[in-house]
Amino acid sequence: MSALIRPDASSSTEFSTKLLLRILERPGLVAAVRELPGAVLGKLIDRIGLEDAGELVALASTAQLERVFDDDLWRAASAGGDETFRPERFVLWLRVTQEAGEEHLVRRLVELPQDLVALAVHRLVLVLDMDVVEEQLGWAGDEGEPIARALESSVFEAWEELRVIARDQDAWDDVWGALVSLDRDHHERLRAILEQCCAMDSEYISGQGGLYQVLTADEMLDGDVAAAREDRRGAEGFVSAADARAFLELARRSGGGEARDPITRAYFRAWRPETAAPADRADARGEDADRRDLAALLREAEVIAAAPARAALSPPADNGGTTAKPHLVAPLFEQAMSDLRLRDAALFAARGREVGYLVNVWIAGGAHDGRHPRPVEALETVLATCEAGLRDELGSAPQTAERALAVLARTPADTLFRRGFRGR
């Protein structure tokens, strides 16, 4: 595999095209893409650009795509803010998926969770039961005339007893076309989705003061049905922006303590780390080589990290049984982590998970130049803050490597972080 040159802004499109071609020209790399974790595949698609990544989208499994959606369909307006569903992004996914053909698009819509599809449709169209609307118009008398005019002036299509009205006229052709395609072979699936939307729209109309207000409003629903997404992401170790802000505010106000805070306790209760499945083929050397080549390509494209940011946080290498300690040149916390790695591998792994949690907290709840911090930036902040907390814990005692190791052995990294973060 020839090396890729890291692009500058002017060559980004050329770089993305080259990256995509490098993958598609080798069947082994194509197969390896199908095995990527959904989060990594999402970063790869984002690196290439969704509009140009139709071939990769077509390769993705439904499980991968659902995981990609967890990241891509939700965004915060600013760093550290709460994420909300972006219906316009779902429309772009519809267009890209349609490139693989109508049958492929319908299969995706059927395989994806119904609640997710219903949320997207609900945010893009208004679904009304016209029997109910006609009955309400009859009661309204002269007051029903503005509603009737607003209904007739809307962009809409009738579907059995329902009227499907465009919320976003720019997205209408894509959305209605997808619904019509779904109706041909999956009529009951479409009915279930539209009835779910109709029920949500009825609630929304009641809350907004009536149908006329909804039909003539400049803005539509900005709600977020994301509980299942939060559960999935929590199981993978993600931290919500709300939880991250709460943790940081708690640390700012109260600092450390003997007991672990409730936010962190809930995080580790929910987290279920994935374990790799054992190989079930006698000879997988070719496939392993493809995976390694794909990983190298992804590192060159900065889709995945090039190397661990800190040697002290990496697993210990087999040194032939020797246990020589490195010289004390690293900051005290990092030195203690390195010493703990040699002393107690299980406890070191636990502290590493705590550091990873804190990095996720800082990425979700922190800000760097008006954006979310990058992982390396977040790690730098976490290590520096844990360093401050460790030195605060040592107090006036001699701040030696031995004492630092003893503190780290009995004190979780999140507690040290809270101590170091207090007063910021």
Steps between C-alpha positions, in 0.01 A plus 500: 500500500652832401499773757253781497609857554313689765292759316474869552166674456550555127561130427238351733268380221785339307620332819154366580460360148838331522416356841174353370665351192776342711232312691272403211779373274580212740230240578674416826475859621133510397438192715694660788279810478198279569663397828584851623329622817215730404663800669819455294304452178313821578828689535620354170181608322531844657865522391406423139180703509156343508406621153802315352483189720201326343699181434602475866144568615380217276762266653399573859292255698182628660662466844794711383269757345288530813817569697615755242163673531546526876791735435405667174130581540544684830698820546535771762468864399820575692773308679370354825136556404225240483475308175180513296378299204580647158229403248682670212790259553261204479381633163858500374535138613181418306650651186831318537327169575274546198813498280523123559145456368144509623508141624805574714337812644183311593699222663681755714175667606355163600809383689562821695314539832147618434523766771801657328328510161180633659695777675661606173170494309328685785760777483466532121125472442176566684258204497131576559196275519269690263185342643588658834599828337175524301304437818690774680450741210125437518497602866714808437253679269645822355818452705572187295542694174861612568589140588341368180691757291827414673439131434431555132804725453736244653711258300339165574395156381205290612566150627179313575330695782818692581641818355879525492609865498852630435674669790812561288415550133864450394489147646149415381585312179754278676277424797180436307689294241644280776155452657344404167779248440447353845126472440535269200624195691467604864161665527446404864843626598420836345162510671663437837749783438237750382261414783784555747571838338130590501477431874808714570372778276163503679681552831720768349204689349323503836809639668550773239153648527334334203541385143508848348796601717689187393422541129612863498795477741848591377657228713389145561562251778852500642453210741721197529398140547843363591469271802595183310797680347621615841475143629707367209763770531515464878571129464795589273645752743367828361403777738207728425560875496256543790681242715838648407391851598354369826823316586717803423275732700510259793878486477522878478283553807599220732825353373597151606371280777520151634187379321468476123242741360163361378560599135817293482342208686212493250743515207698195609182308582371554146828449316537157338837473326503291186714188489655370182358175366752217456603417144308205357719436193826314495673734258405867517838646411373663182204657677723616785729667247202677345388622842850627577521677164160659552602611850820652359299684236257629762789622715653685205163662436473587872176305530648307792779603736851448372635384836419517870538857619694394809728199539404487869141420401592219259506130596843384620717323245655163573851588615623148561414497867693811600325766702735792465323830569539796271671804636279758667469742211124502438251702706416335830157363397634347180796354688261348753294349217815353347604353836151365563507328161799296618369446853133408446374449143134464602499822705690678224227393255234641734685833527536504122123461463452789741734719295309402185175598670644839595615556141145431382367741763730776381419440134124509571493782753809707436584750229815591309497811280121476475496132401510160663855409604677239292585175681869591537411845632255346745758249618752778564245685712404186694860405575588852614191517722567157653858613559372803692263280700775252583732772624216651703435157655869465592490842665810585699632142493805436284372472143689188402417232245440247777248721680331588171461132419345434841248782447406378152461143625232606750343796318305483171615731223158669489538596867846646433357689202228652717760612752711658230206660325364677810522876480544518121 
